[in-house]
Every structure is written in structure tokens, then in C-alpha cells.
């Protein structure tokens, strides 16, 4: 990609700001490799809230009450700089940013409905958060009219702010900044041109951070990167649901991938269910209940063991949460319930995949098709995980093994 005009301009832009590396070049890759190299990006190349406060927007932000969040300040700057086009100092960077994203903030209701319930709730919250950010800051947007060549309503639209929000959310690196009296809330954002072209790979080990001595943002690898091979970084130990929410993609062979489970639905006939759910919630046992390819997690099996107990054994509930085993009969009930949960989830996943395939035939919009492909990849992975988990549960029921989830 290095010969393409927009990347040539980006390269010149970075060199002008002190970035001298010639070891990396942007390219399209279909394969992967397990090697990494060191990158050192000068502070002058980073786009931070300091950049914004020292820009033409600074006096408007500094005088505004209530204070803006660092995230909003960066989003507004990106929108205004994109509006300025080639007149913007940051145009070479903004010009290589995606024009649309596959983050849930972009999803239509039809695509949202295809997500697993656990991620759908958070995806809807994400979309609403962006809408609220836009609707609650209209007065400040109007105050920026003097620096815009078009009406603020035509520049700082919901669509423009959504684009900027996704640009910041998917492409910033973590970098602590001293708190500013002109902004409200923690400020850990830095947009890093060129560095954000590096893709994620879950098995890569890197150390990343701002070096106060060299005044550069550096990425250091445990190993290196072979010549002509793709360089990767690691965004963190995220499962694919988290990667979809935060970055708009899923990755294959993700060792952190799990399927999230809701334990309450299959037990609606249990008269003491409300009290048990309340007890689990009070002890922080209603979140992060998962299954993996190896089987149900310890937390899930522990919650199911508690749900297996009758009201008369209330005095044992706390002990079970702390790891006390239950009798063989209740252990088998817990395994059967885990199997039932997986079967329900698998049925839902297969149904969603059928709907995804139907939607793919209906839509010809490239952005929508890309969204559907991301959802399809997530659902296909869930199908594999649930299938493997069901095999482990069936094996346990056949052989009456030791308690499941004992080492999760």
C-alpha cells in the first residue's frame, strides 16, 4: 500500500514530524505470522487532547462550562479537521482513516438483532452513548460556528460524530496525561498515525507505552518480525465479543474466546429462583458466567450447583459459592443444566446464522455486508465453542467424572 497516494502523504507527514523508521511499510496481508518488531513514534506525531487544546478549538473548549470530556474533545477535533480537508495539518492522517466502521454504533436494528443477547445489550448501550453525546452537546457545537465554513448542523452531525467516536475508540493507544483544568474526566487517549495500522494477534507478546526519556511512543516485542512478514501487536486479553464491541472485528483461534450464559431462563419454574438469583447477585456471581471449548467455567458450575440446592439447604449456599462440593445427584443436575443451557444457546446461534445468510442475500450495501460478516464470524465461533462444550458435558455425564469447572 506504500505507493498509494494517501499513504505517500501520510509517510511524508510523519517524516516531517520526526518519524524516521523505514523498516515498516503498510500492506495488505491475508496470512499471519508470530513475529513482531519495535516501533518508536515521536511525540510530535501523536494526536492528543494537548493537540486539541493548542489548536483553533482550544479557546472554545477552555471557556466552555460544563467541561468537555477528553473523548468528546478528540471527536470534535477529528470532525472539524476532516471538514477542513487538505487545509488541515492532520489531513494526511485523517485521509487514511476508514470512512465507516464495523463497530456496533454503526449497526442497524436488523444487524443488532443477530448478535448474542449478552453482547447485544452492550452494543445497544454503545449506540445510545454516541447518540446521547451528540444530542447533549448541541449548544457547544453551535458555539464553534466561527471556525466552520458551513453551518454546525451540517458539519457536526450524528453520523460525523459517530465516525469520530469509532475512530478514537478503535485506534487510540493508552497514554496517561496530566489532568487538565479545561477537561473533565480521565485522559488516557492518544491517536498514533501509522502505528494504528498494526493488526491484533492474541498470541503476540508486546510491551507498549510512552517513553519519557526518548519522548516517543514505543512498542517492544518479545521476539522480532521477519522481513517482509506482517507485524502484529496485542490489544489485550479480549474475547471476541469484547473485540467486536471495542474494535469492530473478531479474530480466529482466539484463546480467550468464550460464550456467555444466562442461568435464569431455564429455571423459571423454581419457586426459590428469585431468592437464589438475588443471592448470586449480592455475591457478584451473576456476571462472567461462561463456557469455553473445554467445558463450562468454574463460575458457571458453581452458580449452577447453588441453583441445584433446595430452599431448605440455604445454610449451605455460601459454602457452595466458596467451592464446597455438592452431592453426586446435585452435581449431575448441574451438569445436565449446563448441557441444557448450551443446547439452547446452540439453537439460538444456528438460528442467527440462518438469518445472517438470508440478510446477506438481501443487502447489497458494502458496509452492511461487512457488519453481517463480522456477526457471522462471531456466531460461527460460538457454534464451534458450544459444540465442543456439549461433547465435554456429554462425556462427563457418561462417565460420571469429577466435578466440572474444578480448575477453570
C-alpha positions in Angstrom: 0.0 0.0 0.0 3.0 2.3 0.4 2.8 3.5 -3.2 -0.9 4.7 -2.9 -1.2 8.5 -2.8 -2.8 8.7 0.6 -0.1 6.6 2.2 2.6 8.5 0.5 1.2 11.7 2.0 0.9 10.0 5.4 4.6 8.9 5.2 5.7 12.5 4.3 3.5 13.9 7.1 5.2 11.5 9.7 8.7 12.2 8.4 8.1 15.9 8.7 7.2 15.3 12.4 10.3 13.3 13.1 9.4 9.7 12.4 12.4 8.2 10.5 11.7 4.5 10.5 12.0 2.8 7.1 11.6 -0.8 8.5 7.8 -0.9 8.2 5.6 -0.3 5.3 1.8 -0.5 5.1 0.5 -3.5 3.2 -2.5 -5.9 2.8 -2.0 -9.3 4.3 -4.1 -12.4 4.2 -1.8 -14.7 6.2 -0.3 -14.2 9.7 3.0 -14.7 11.5 4.1 -14.7 15.1 6.8 -12.2 14.9 6.9 -8.5 16.0 9.3 -5.6 15.8 10.0 -2.3 17.7 8.3 0.9 16.7 9.2 4.3 18.1 6.8 7.1 17.2 7.8 10.7 18.2 5.5 12.7 20.5 5.0 15.2 17.7 3.2 12.5 15.7 0.7 11.8 18.4 -2.7 13.4 18.3 -3.8 14.0 21.9 -6.1 16.4 23.8 -3.0 18.7 24.1 -3.1 18.9 20.3 -6.7 19.9 20.5 -6.3 22.5 23.3 -3.4 24.1 21.4 -5.4 24.3 18.2 -8.0 26.8 16.9 -10.6 24.9 19.0 -8.7 25.5 22.2 -10.2 28.8 23.2 -13.7 27.5 22.7 -13.1 24.4 24.8 -11.2 26.2 27.6 -14.0 28.7 28.0 -16.9 26.2 28.0 -18.8 25.1 31.0 -19.5 22.4 31.9 -16.1 21.0 30.8 -16.0 18.6 27.9 -14.6 15.1 28.3 -11.3 14.2 26.6 -13.1 11.8 24.3 -15.5 14.4 23.1 -12.7 17.0 22.6 -10.9 14.5 20.3 -14.0 13.6 18.4 -14.9 17.2 17.7 -11.3 17.9 16.6 -11.4 14.9 14.1 -14.8 16.1 12.7 -13.6 19.7 12.3 -10.3 18.6 10.8 -12.0 16.3 8.3 -14.3 19.2 7.4 -11.2 21.4 6.6 -10.0 18.8 4.1 -6.5 19.3 2.7 -6.2 22.6 4.6 -5.9 20.6 7.8 -2.4 19.8 9.1 -3.7 16.3 10.0 -5.3 15.7 6.6 -2.7 13.0 5.6 -3.7 11.0 8.7 -7.4 11.6 8.6 -7.4 10.7 4.9 -6.3 7.1 5.6 -8.8 6.6 8.4 -11.8 4.3 7.5 -14.8 6.2 6.3 -17.1 3.7 8.1 -16.6 1.1 10.8 -18.0 -2.3 11.8 -18.5 -1.3 15.4 -22.0 -1.8 16.9 -22.5 2.0 16.9 -23.0 1.6 13.1 -25.3 -1.4 13.3 -28.9 -1.2 12.2 -31.6 -2.7 14.3 -31.7 -5.7 11.9 -28.0 -6.4 12.4 -28.2 -5.8 16.2 -30.9 -8.4 16.4 -28.5 -11.0 15.1 -26.0 -10.5 18.0 -25.9 -12.8 21.0 -28.0 -11.4 23.8 -25.1 -10.7 26.1 -23.3 -8.6 23.5 -26.4 -7.1 22.1 -27.2 -5.3 25.4 -23.8 -3.7 25.4 -23.9 -2.9 21.7 -27.2 -1.1 22.2 -25.7 0.8 25.1 -22.7 1.8 22.9 -25.0 3.1 20.1 -27.1 5.0 22.6 -24.0 6.5 24.2 -22.9 8.0 20.9 -26.4 9.4 20.3 -26.5 10.9 23.7 -23.1 12.5 23.2 -24.4 14.1 20.0 -27.8 15.3 21.4 -26.5 16.7 24.7 -23.7 18.9 23.2 -25.6 20.8 20.6 -25.1 24.1 22.3 -21.3 23.7 22.3 -21.4 22.6 18.7 -23.2 25.8 17.8 -20.5 27.9 19.6 -18.0 26.6 17.0 -19.7 28.3 14.1 -16.9 30.9 13.7 -14.3 28.3 12.8 -16.5 26.4 10.4 -17.3 27.2 6.8 -20.7 25.6 6.9 -23.5 25.5 9.5 -22.6 23.5 12.5 -25.7 21.4 12.0 -24.2 20.3 8.6 -20.7 19.6 10.0 -21.2 18.2 13.5 -23.9 15.7 12.5 -24.6 12.5 14.4 -23.0 10.5 11.5 -19.8 12.6 11.7 -19.6 12.3 15.5 -20.2 8.5 15.3 -17.3 8.2 12.8 -15.0 10.2 15.1 -16.1 8.3 18.1 -15.3 5.0 16.4 -12.0 6.4 15.1 -11.0 7.3 18.7 -12.4 4.1 20.3 -10.8 1.7 17.8 -7.5 3.4 17.1 -6.2 5.2 20.2 -3.3 3.8 22.3 -3.3 4.1 26.1 -1.2 7.1 27.2 -1.7 8.8 30.6 -1.8 12.6 30.5 -1.7 15.1 33.3 -5.2 16.2 34.2 -6.3 19.4 32.6 -8.4 22.0 34.3 -10.1 22.6 30.9 -11.4 19.0 30.6 -13.5 16.7 32.7 -12.5 13.1 33.5 -9.5 10.8 33.0 -7.5 11.4 29.8 -5.7 8.3 28.5 -6.1 8.8 24.8 -3.5 9.2 22.0 -4.1 8.7 18.3 -0.9 7.3 16.8 -0.7 7.6 13.0 0.9 4.6 11.2 1.1 2.7 14.5 -2.6 2.1 14.3 -2.2 0.2 11.0 -0.8 -2.7 13.0 -3.3 -5.5 13.4 -4.1 -7.5 16.6 -3.0 -11.1 17.2 -3.8 -12.7 20.6 -0.7 -14.8 20.9 1.8 -11.9 20.3 3.6 -10.5 23.4 4.5 -6.9 23.3 5.3 -4.0 25.7 3.8 -0.7 24.7 3.9 2.8 26.2 5.2 6.3 26.1 9.0 6.6 26.9 9.5 9.8 28.9 13.2 9.7 28.1 13.0 9.5 24.3 9.6 11.3 24.2 8.3 8.6 21.8 5.5 6.1 22.0 7.3 2.7 21.7 6.2 -0.9 21.0 8.7 -3.5 22.0 8.4 -7.2 21.1 9.4 -10.4 22.9 10.5 -11.7 19.5 11.1 -9.9 16.3 9.4 -9.6 12.9 10.8 -11.4 9.9 11.5 -9.3 6.9 8.5 -9.0 4.5 6.2 -10.5 7.1 3.3 -8.8 8.8 3.9 -7.1 12.1 1.3 -7.5 14.9 0.5 -6.1 18.2 -1.7 -7.3 21.0 -4.7 -5.2 22.0 -5.1 -7.2 25.3 -6.6 -10.5 26.5 -10.0 -9.9 25.0 -12.6 -12.5 23.9 -14.2 -11.9 20.5 -17.3 -10.3 22.0 -15.1 -7.6 23.5 -13.1 -7.2 20.3 -16.3 -6.7 18.4 -17.6 -4.1 20.8 -14.4 -2.2 21.1 -12.7 -2.6 17.7 -15.3 -3.9 15.3 -13.7 -7.2 14.4 -13.2 -10.8 15.6 -10.1 -12.9 15.3 -9.7 -16.6 14.5 -8.1 -19.0 17.0 -8.7 -16.6 19.9 -7.6 -18.4 23.1 -9.7 -16.0 25.2 -13.0 -16.8 23.4 -15.9 -17.9 25.4 -19.7 -17.9 25.2 -21.7 -16.0 27.9 -24.5 -17.8 29.7 -27.7 -16.5 31.3 -28.6 -19.1 34.0 -32.1 -17.8 35.0 -34.2 -18.6 31.9 -34.3 -22.4 32.1 -35.3 -22.3 35.8 -38.4 -20.2 35.7 -40.4 -22.9 37.4 -38.2 -22.9 40.6 -40.2 -21.1 43.3 -37.0 -20.1 45.1 -35.3 -18.8 41.9 -35.8 -15.2 42.8 -34.1 -15.6 46.1 -31.3 -17.6 44.6 -30.7 -15.0 41.8 -30.7 -12.3 44.5 -28.1 -14.3 46.5 -25.9 -14.8 43.4 -26.1 -11.1 42.6 -25.3 -10.0 46.1 -22.2 -12.2 45.9 -21.2 -11.0 42.4 -21.9 -14.3 40.8 -24.3 -13.3 38.1 -21.7 -11.9 35.7 -19.0 -13.6 33.7 -20.7 -17.0 33.5 -19.2 -18.6 30.5 -18.4 -21.8 28.6 -15.3 -22.5 26.5 -14.4 -25.3 24.1 -13.1 -27.2 27.2 -16.3 -27.0 29.0 -18.2 -24.8 31.5 -16.3 -22.3 33.6 -15.8 -22.8 37.4 -18.1 -19.7 38.0 -20.9 -21.2 35.9 -20.8 -24.6 37.5 -20.6 -23.0 41.0 -23.7 -20.9 40.2 -25.5 -24.0 38.9 -24.6 -26.0 42.0 -26.1 -23.3 44.2 -29.2 -23.3 42.0 -29.5 -27.0 42.4 -29.9 -26.7 46.2 -33.4 -26.6 47.7 -34.5 -23.7 49.9 -34.1 -26.0 53.0 -30.3 -26.0 52.4 -30.0 -22.2 52.5 -27.3 -22.5 55.2 -25.1 -24.2 52.6 -25.4 -21.6 49.8 -22.4 -19.5 50.9 -20.2 -22.6 51.3 -21.0 -23.7 47.8 -20.0 -20.4 46.4 -16.7 -20.8 48.2 -16.1 -24.1 46.5 -17.8 -26.7 48.7 -18.9 -29.7 46.6 -22.5 -30.9 46.4 -23.8 -34.5 46.5 -23.5 -36.6 43.3 -27.2 -36.2 42.5 -27.0 -32.4 42.6 -23.7 -32.4 40.7 -25.3 -34.4 37.9 -28.3 -32.0 37.9 -25.8 -29.1 37.5 -24.1 -30.8 34.5 -27.4 -31.6 32.9 -28.5 -28.0 33.4 -25.2 -26.8 31.8 -25.9 -29.1 28.9 -29.4 -27.7 28.5 -28.1 -24.1 28.6 -25.6 -24.9 25.9 -28.2 -26.6 23.7 -30.4 -23.5 24.0 -27.6 -21.3 23.1 -26.5 -23.5 20.2 -30.1 -23.4 18.8 -30.1 -19.6 19.1 -26.7 -19.4 17.4 -27.7 -21.7 14.5 -31.0 -19.7 14.0 -29.0 -16.5 13.9 -26.6 -17.9 11.3 -29.5 -18.8 9.1 -30.8 -15.2 9.4 -27.4 -13.8 8.6 -27.2 -15.8 5.4 -30.7 -14.6 4.5 -29.7 -11.0 5.1 -26.5 -11.4 3.0 -28.7 -12.3 0.1 -31.0 -9.3 0.6 -28.5 -6.5 1.1 -26.1 -5.1 -1.5 -24.7 -2.3 0.7 -21.0 -3.0 1.4 -21.0 -1.5 4.9 -24.0 -3.7 5.9 -22.4 -6.8 4.4 -19.2 -6.1 6.3 -21.2 -5.8 9.5 -23.0 -9.1 8.7 -19.7 -10.8 8.1 -18.4 -9.8 11.5 -21.5 -11.1 13.2 -21.3 -14.3 11.1 -17.7 -14.9 12.3 -18.7 -14.3 15.9 -21.7 -16.7 15.6 -19.6 -19.3 13.8 -17.1 -19.3 16.6 -19.8 -19.6 19.2 -21.2 -22.6 17.3 -17.8 -24.3 17.5 -17.3 -23.5 21.2 -20.8 -24.7 22.1 -20.4 -27.9 20.1 -17.1 -28.7 21.8 -18.5 -27.8 25.3 -21.5 -30.1 24.7 -19.2 -33.0 23.9 -17.3 -32.4 27.1 -20.6 -32.3 29.1 -21.9 -35.5 27.5 -18.6 -37.2 28.2 -18.9 -36.2 31.8 -22.4 -37.5 32.1 -21.5 -40.8 30.6 -18.5 -41.4 32.9 -19.8 -39.6 36.0 -16.5 -37.7 36.1 -15.1 -35.4 38.9 -16.8 -32.0 39.2 -16.7 -29.9 36.1 -15.2 -26.5 36.2 -12.9 -27.5 39.1 -9.8 -25.9 37.5 -11.4 -23.1 35.4 
